[in-house]
């Protein structure tokens, strides 16, 4: 059985590493905050490594789920980075949502060491991670993906290679662009219903059965109406992701007017103190506006 390690144990990585440990023990882990990795090790029984390099030593596959471009570089590169501990022929799988440019940079750095690098950002939120129901969109060499897919299936609902290095990150951008528009549309629909004195639950019961239905509608409308916004992906992280989308669009010439507008709406939510609220808090912004 292949040896695996996991780097990054926050909202998504913690349960993902747990599924990996259940399927392919033992899994050494590393986290920037040592108390988090110690708690995970106590709960799941895997090893608690002091550095990414220590966790990666002897691993056939090293999985990572950290915060941003700089975080990913820090766990990959340098004397204490994972690449320094990995053996030729091993595979690094990155589940972080980062720019395609840093993905290609690290792909090249890994390739120089005869290490494979697969970009594999995830969608499905905290519930998807906890229930092993994540959608994973991948970029990288076909052979590396084929080797890594059975490992990722420990926590995946669907896992697909989209293309060469960076293709996974580009697909995740498409995912976030689609979500931004959907959540804003749902927020406006519920806001319209409230303003007209309609029962939002009755409205959704009907329209969700037609062309307006979506995952966001099915899973978020009740908490939105109840003014609960502690479910899933935080606004601060969504703005990070949309910033990547907008920067990349400037480079590729893509037109993203709705995405740019919704990004500013999320900025308004941050100003309301809602940086840690989930992305459905666009509805709270509309209520706040009156």
CORSUL-V135533 format. One record per pair of residues at least 4 apart in sequence whose C-alpha atoms are under 8 Angstrom apart, sorted by the first residue. I is the first residue (numbers start at 1). GAP is how many residues later the second one is. D is the distance in whole Angstrom. If there is no record, write none. Layout:
i | gap | d
I | GAP | D
I | GAP | D
This chain:
i | gap | d
1 | 23 | 7
2 | 22 | 8
2 | 57 | 8
2 | 58 | 6
2 | 59 | 7
3 | 21 | 7
3 | 22 | 8
3 | 23 | 8
3 | 24 | 7
3 | 55 | 7
3 | 56 | 5
3 | 57 | 5
3 | 58 | 6
4 | 20 | 7
4 | 21 | 8
4 | 22 | 8
4 | 23 | 6
4 | 24 | 7
4 | 52 | 8
4 | 55 | 5
4 | 56 | 6
4 | 57 | 5
4 | 58 | 6
4 | 59 | 8
5 | 22 | 5
5 | 23 | 5
5 | 24 | 6
5 | 50 | 6
5 | 51 | 6
5 | 54 | 6
5 | 56 | 6
5 | 57 | 5
5 | 58 | 6
6 | 7 | 8
6 | 11 | 6
6 | 21 | 7
6 | 22 | 7
6 | 23 | 5
6 | 24 | 7
6 | 49 | 7
6 | 56 | 6
6 | 57 | 5
6 | 58 | 6
7 | 6 | 8
7 | 22 | 6
7 | 23 | 5
7 | 24 | 6
7 | 45 | 7
7 | 48 | 8
7 | 55 | 8
7 | 56 | 6
7 | 57 | 5
7 | 58 | 6
7 | 59 | 7
7 | 68 | 8
8 | 5 | 6
8 | 6 | 7
8 | 21 | 8
8 | 22 | 6
8 | 23 | 5
8 | 24 | 7
8 | 56 | 6
8 | 57 | 5
8 | 58 | 5
9 | 4 | 4
9 | 5 | 4
9 | 6 | 8
9 | 8 | 8
9 | 21 | 8
9 | 22 | 6
9 | 27 | 7
9 | 28 | 7
9 | 31 | 8
9 | 56 | 7
9 | 57 | 8
10 | 4 | 5
10 | 26 | 8
10 | 56 | 8
11 | 4 | 8
11 | 115 | 6
12 | 4 | 6
12 | 53 | 7
12 | 113 | 7
12 | 114 | 6
12 | 117 | 6
12 | 118 | 8
13 | 4 | 6
13 | 51 | 8
13 | 52 | 6
13 | 53 | 8
13 | 116 | 8
14 | 4 | 6
14 | 26 | 7
15 | 4 | 6
15 | 114 | 6
15 | 115 | 5
16 | 4 | 6
16 | 113 | 6
16 | 114 | 7
16 | 116 | 7
16 | 139 | 6
17 | 4 | 6
17 | 10 | 8
17 | 12 | 8
18 | 4 | 6
18 | 26 | 6
19 | 4 | 6
19 | 113 | 7
19 | 135 | 6
19 | 136 | 6
20 | 4 | 6
20 | 5 | 7
20 | 7 | 7
20 | 131 | 8
20 | 134 | 6
20 | 135 | 7
21 | 4 | 5
21 | 5 | 6
21 | 6 | 5
21 | 23 | 7
21 | 25 | 7
23 | 131 | 7
25 | 21 | 7
26 | 19 | 8
26 | 20 | 5
26 | 21 | 7
27 | 19 | 5
27 | 20 | 6
28 | 18 | 5
28 | 19 | 4
28 | 20 | 6
28 | 21 | 6
28 | 27 | 5
28 | 28 | 8
29 | 8 | 6
29 | 12 | 8
29 | 17 | 7
29 | 18 | 6
29 | 19 | 5
29 | 20 | 6
29 | 23 | 8
29 | 26 | 6
30 | 4 | 7
30 | 7 | 6
30 | 18 | 6
30 | 19 | 5
30 | 20 | 6
30 | 21 | 6
30 | 22 | 6
30 | 25 | 6
31 | 5 | 7
31 | 6 | 6
31 | 20 | 8
31 | 21 | 8
33 | 4 | 7
34 | 4 | 6
34 | 16 | 7
35 | 4 | 6
36 | 4 | 6
37 | 4 | 6
37 | 11 | 6
37 | 12 | 8
38 | 4 | 6
38 | 10 | 6
39 | 4 | 6
40 | 4 | 6
40 | 5 | 8
40 | 6 | 8
41 | 4 | 5
41 | 5 | 5
41 | 6 | 6
41 | 7 | 6
42 | 4 | 8
48 | 7 | 8
49 | 5 | 6
49 | 6 | 5
50 | 4 | 7
50 | 5 | 8
51 | 4 | 6
51 | 29 | 6
51 | 30 | 7
52 | 4 | 6
52 | 23 | 6
52 | 24 | 8
52 | 28 | 6
52 | 29 | 5
52 | 30 | 5
52 | 33 | 8
53 | 4 | 6
53 | 26 | 8
53 | 27 | 5
53 | 28 | 5
53 | 29 | 4
53 | 30 | 7
53 | 31 | 6
53 | 32 | 5
53 | 33 | 7
54 | 26 | 8
54 | 28 | 8
54 | 31 | 7
55 | 4 | 8
55 | 27 | 7
55 | 30 | 8
56 | 6 | 6
56 | 26 | 5
56 | 27 | 8
56 | 29 | 5
56 | 30 | 6
57 | 25 | 8
57 | 28 | 5
57 | 29 | 6
57 | 30 | 8
58 | 27 | 8
58 | 28 | 7
58 | 29 | 7
59 | 27 | 7
59 | 28 | 8
59 | 31 | 7
60 | 26 | 8
60 | 27 | 8
60 | 29 | 8
60 | 30 | 5
60 | 31 | 6
61 | 29 | 6
61 | 30 | 5
61 | 31 | 6
61 | 32 | 7
61 | 87 | 7
62 | 20 | 8
62 | 29 | 6
62 | 30 | 5
62 | 31 | 6
63 | 29 | 6
63 | 30 | 5
63 | 31 | 6
63 | 32 | 7
64 | 28 | 8
64 | 29 | 6
64 | 30 | 5
64 | 31 | 6
64 | 32 | 7
65 | 29 | 6
65 | 30 | 5
65 | 31 | 5
66 | 5 | 6
66 | 6 | 6
66 | 29 | 8
66 | 30 | 6
67 | 4 | 6
67 | 5 | 7
67 | 29 | 7
67 | 30 | 8
68 | 4 | 6
68 | 28 | 7
68 | 29 | 7
68 | 30 | 6
69 | 4 | 6
69 | 29 | 5
69 | 30 | 7
69 | 33 | 6
70 | 4 | 6
71 | 4 | 6
72 | 4 | 6
72 | 24 | 8
73 | 4 | 6
73 | 33 | 8
74 | 4 | 7
74 | 7 | 7
75 | 5 | 8
75 | 6 | 5
75 | 7 | 6
76 | 5 | 5
76 | 6 | 5
76 | 7 | 5
76 | 8 | 8
76 | 30 | 8
77 | 4 | 5
77 | 5 | 7
77 | 6 | 6
77 | 7 | 7
78 | 5 | 8
78 | 6 | 7
79 | 5 | 6
80 | 4 | 7
80 | 5 | 8
81 | 4 | 7
82 | 4 | 6
83 | 27 | 7
83 | 32 | 8
86 | 4 | 7
86 | 29 | 8
87 | 28 | 7
88 | 25 | 6
88 | 26 | 5
88 | 27 | 5
89 | 25 | 6
89 | 26 | 5
89 | 27 | 7
90 | 24 | 8
90 | 25 | 5
90 | 26 | 6
91 | 24 | 6
91 | 25 | 5
91 | 26 | 6
91 | 27 | 7
91 | 53 | 7
91 | 57 | 7
92 | 23 | 7
92 | 24 | 6
92 | 25 | 5
92 | 26 | 6
93 | 24 | 6
93 | 25 | 5
93 | 26 | 6
93 | 27 | 6
93 | 55 | 8
94 | 23 | 8
94 | 24 | 6
94 | 25 | 5
94 | 26 | 5
94 | 27 | 7
95 | 24 | 7
95 | 25 | 5
95 | 26 | 4
95 | 27 | 6
96 | 24 | 7
96 | 25 | 5
96 | 26 | 7
97 | 24 | 5
97 | 25 | 8
97 | 72 | 7
97 | 75 | 7
97 | 144 | 7
98 | 4 | 7
98 | 5 | 7
98 | 71 | 7
98 | 143 | 8
98 | 146 | 7
99 | 4 | 7
99 | 70 | 7
99 | 145 | 6
99 | 149 | 8
100 | 4 | 6
100 | 65 | 8
100 | 66 | 5
100 | 67 | 8
100 | 69 | 6
100 | 70 | 7
101 | 4 | 6
101 | 65 | 7
102 | 4 | 6
103 | 4 | 6
103 | 16 | 7
103 | 62 | 7
103 | 63 | 6
103 | 66 | 8
104 | 4 | 6
104 | 61 | 6
104 | 62 | 6
105 | 4 | 6
106 | 4 | 6
106 | 11 | 7
107 | 4 | 6
107 | 9 | 7
107 | 10 | 5
107 | 11 | 8
107 | 58 | 7
108 | 4 | 6
109 | 4 | 7
110 | 4 | 6
110 | 5 | 5
110 | 6 | 6
110 | 7 | 6
111 | 4 | 5
111 | 5 | 6
111 | 6 | 8
116 | 25 | 8
116 | 28 | 6
117 | 23 | 7
117 | 27 | 7
118 | 20 | 7
118 | 21 | 6
118 | 22 | 5
118 | 23 | 7
118 | 26 | 7
118 | 27 | 7
118 | 47 | 7
119 | 18 | 8
119 | 19 | 5
119 | 20 | 5
119 | 21 | 7
119 | 46 | 7
119 | 47 | 6
119 | 48 | 8
119 | 49 | 6
119 | 50 | 7
120 | 16 | 6
120 | 17 | 5
120 | 18 | 4
120 | 19 | 7
120 | 48 | 6
120 | 49 | 7
121 | 15 | 6
121 | 16 | 6
121 | 17 | 7
121 | 47 | 6
121 | 48 | 6
121 | 51 | 6
122 | 12 | 6
122 | 13 | 6
122 | 14 | 5
122 | 15 | 7
122 | 50 | 7
123 | 5 | 8
123 | 11 | 6
123 | 12 | 5
123 | 13 | 7
123 | 49 | 8
123 | 52 | 8
124 | 4 | 5
124 | 5 | 7
124 | 9 | 7
124 | 10 | 5
124 | 11 | 6
125 | 4 | 6
125 | 9 | 8
125 | 107 | 6
125 | 108 | 6
126 | 4 | 6
126 | 106 | 6
126 | 107 | 7
127 | 4 | 6
127 | 6 | 8
127 | 105 | 7
128 | 4 | 6
128 | 5 | 4
128 | 6 | 5
129 | 4 | 6
129 | 5 | 6
129 | 26 | 7
131 | 24 | 8
132 | 22 | 7
132 | 23 | 4
132 | 24 | 5
132 | 25 | 7
133 | 22 | 6
133 | 23 | 5
133 | 24 | 4
133 | 25 | 8
134 | 21 | 6
134 | 22 | 4
134 | 23 | 5
134 | 24 | 7
135 | 21 | 6
135 | 22 | 6
135 | 23 | 5
135 | 24 | 6
136 | 20 | 7
136 | 22 | 6
136 | 23 | 5
136 | 24 | 6
137 | 22 | 6
137 | 23 | 5
137 | 24 | 6
137 | 25 | 7
137 | 31 | 5
137 | 32 | 8
137 | 34 | 7
137 | 35 | 7
138 | 7 | 8
138 | 21 | 7
138 | 22 | 6
138 | 23 | 4
138 | 24 | 6
138 | 25 | 7
138 | 29 | 6
138 | 30 | 4
138 | 31 | 8
139 | 6 | 8
139 | 22 | 6
139 | 23 | 6
139 | 24 | 5
139 | 25 | 5
139 | 26 | 5
139 | 27 | 5
139 | 28 | 5
139 | 29 | 4
139 | 30 | 7
140 | 4 | 7
140 | 5 | 7
140 | 21 | 8
140 | 23 | 6
140 | 24 | 4
140 | 25 | 4
140 | 26 | 7
140 | 27 | 8
141 | 4 | 6
141 | 22 | 8
141 | 23 | 6
141 | 24 | 7
142 | 4 | 6
142 | 19 | 8
143 | 4 | 6
144 | 4 | 6
145 | 4 | 6
145 | 16 | 7
146 | 4 | 8
147 | 4 | 8
148 | 4 | 6
149 | 4 | 6
149 | 10 | 7
150 | 4 | 7
152 | 4 | 6
152 | 7 | 7
153 | 4 | 7
153 | 5 | 8
153 | 6 | 7
161 | 7 | 7
162 | 5 | 6
162 | 6 | 6
162 | 9 | 8
163 | 4 | 5
163 | 5 | 7
166 | 4 | 6
167 | 4 | 6
168 | 4 | 6
169 | 4 | 6
170 | 4 | 7
171 | 4 | 6
172 | 4 | 6
173 | 4 | 6
173 | 68 | 7
173 | 69 | 8
173 | 71 | 8
173 | 72 | 6
174 | 4 | 6
175 | 4 | 6
176 | 4 | 6
176 | 62 | 8
176 | 65 | 7
176 | 66 | 7
177 | 4 | 7
177 | 65 | 7
177 | 68 | 8
177 | 82 | 6
178 | 4 | 6
179 | 4 | 6
180 | 4 | 6
180 | 79 | 6
180 | 82 | 6
181 | 4 | 6
181 | 77 | 7
181 | 78 | 7
181 | 81 | 7
182 | 4 | 6
182 | 34 | 7
183 | 4 | 6
183 | 33 | 7
183 | 96 | 7
183 | 97 | 6
183 | 99 | 7
184 | 4 | 6
184 | 78 | 7
184 | 98 | 6
184 | 99 | 8
185 | 4 | 6
186 | 4 | 6
186 | 30 | 8
186 | 31 | 7
186 | 35 | 8
187 | 4 | 6
187 | 93 | 7
187 | 95 | 6
187 | 96 | 5
187 | 99 | 8
188 | 4 | 6
188 | 95 | 7
188 | 98 | 8
189 | 4 | 6
190 | 4 | 6
190 | 10 | 6
190 | 35 | 8
190 | 93 | 8
191 | 4 | 6
191 | 92 | 7
191 | 95 | 7
191 | 96 | 7
192 | 4 | 6
193 | 4 | 6
193 | 5 | 5
193 | 6 | 7
193 | 7 | 6
193 | 10 | 7
194 | 4 | 6
194 | 5 | 7
194 | 6 | 7
198 | 4 | 8
198 | 5 | 7
199 | 4 | 6
200 | 4 | 6
200 | 25 | 7
201 | 4 | 6
201 | 20 | 8
201 | 21 | 7
202 | 4 | 7
203 | 4 | 6
204 | 4 | 5
204 | 13 | 8
204 | 17 | 8
205 | 4 | 7
206 | 4 | 7
207 | 4 | 7
207 | 5 | 6
207 | 6 | 7
208 | 4 | 6
208 | 5 | 4
208 | 6 | 7
208 | 9 | 7
208 | 10 | 7
209 | 4 | 6
213 | 4 | 6
213 | 5 | 7
214 | 4 | 6
215 | 4 | 6
216 | 4 | 5
216 | 5 | 7
217 | 4 | 5
220 | 4 | 6
220 | 60 | 7
221 | 4 | 6
222 | 4 | 6
223 | 4 | 6
223 | 5 | 5
223 | 6 | 7
224 | 4 | 6
224 | 5 | 7
224 | 56 | 7
224 | 57 | 7
224 | 59 | 7
224 | 60 | 8
227 | 57 | 7
229 | 48 | 5
229 | 49 | 5
229 | 50 | 8
229 | 51 | 7
229 | 52 | 6
230 | 46 | 8
230 | 47 | 6
230 | 48 | 6
231 | 46 | 8
231 | 47 | 6
232 | 46 | 6
232 | 47 | 8
233 | 4 | 7
233 | 5 | 7
233 | 44 | 8
233 | 45 | 5
233 | 46 | 6
234 | 4 | 6
234 | 41 | 7
234 | 42 | 5
234 | 43 | 5
234 | 44 | 4
234 | 45 | 6
235 | 4 | 6
235 | 31 | 7
235 | 34 | 8
235 | 35 | 7
235 | 39 | 7
235 | 40 | 5
235 | 41 | 6
235 | 42 | 6
235 | 43 | 6
235 | 44 | 5
236 | 4 | 6
236 | 34 | 7
236 | 39 | 5
236 | 40 | 6
237 | 4 | 6
238 | 4 | 6
238 | 41 | 7
239 | 4 | 6
239 | 24 | 6
239 | 27 | 7
239 | 28 | 8
240 | 4 | 7
241 | 4 | 6
242 | 4 | 6
242 | 17 | 7
242 | 18 | 8
242 | 21 | 7
243 | 4 | 6
243 | 20 | 8
244 | 4 | 6
245 | 4 | 6
246 | 4 | 6
246 | 10 | 7
246 | 13 | 8
246 | 14 | 7
247 | 4 | 7
248 | 4 | 6
249 | 4 | 6
249 | 5 | 5
249 | 6 | 7
249 | 7 | 7
250 | 4 | 7
256 | 4 | 6
257 | 4 | 6
258 | 4 | 6
259 | 4 | 6
260 | 4 | 7
261 | 4 | 6
262 | 4 | 6
263 | 4 | 6
264 | 4 | 6
265 | 4 | 7
265 | 17 | 7
265 | 20 | 8
266 | 4 | 6
266 | 16 | 7
267 | 4 | 6
268 | 4 | 6
268 | 17 | 7
269 | 4 | 7
269 | 5 | 5
269 | 6 | 7
269 | 12 | 7
269 | 13 | 7
269 | 16 | 6
270 | 4 | 5
270 | 5 | 5
271 | 4 | 8
274 | 7 | 8
277 | 4 | 6
280 | 4 | 8
281 | 4 | 7
282 | 4 | 7
283 | 4 | 6
284 | 4 | 6
285 | 4 | 6
286 | 4 | 7
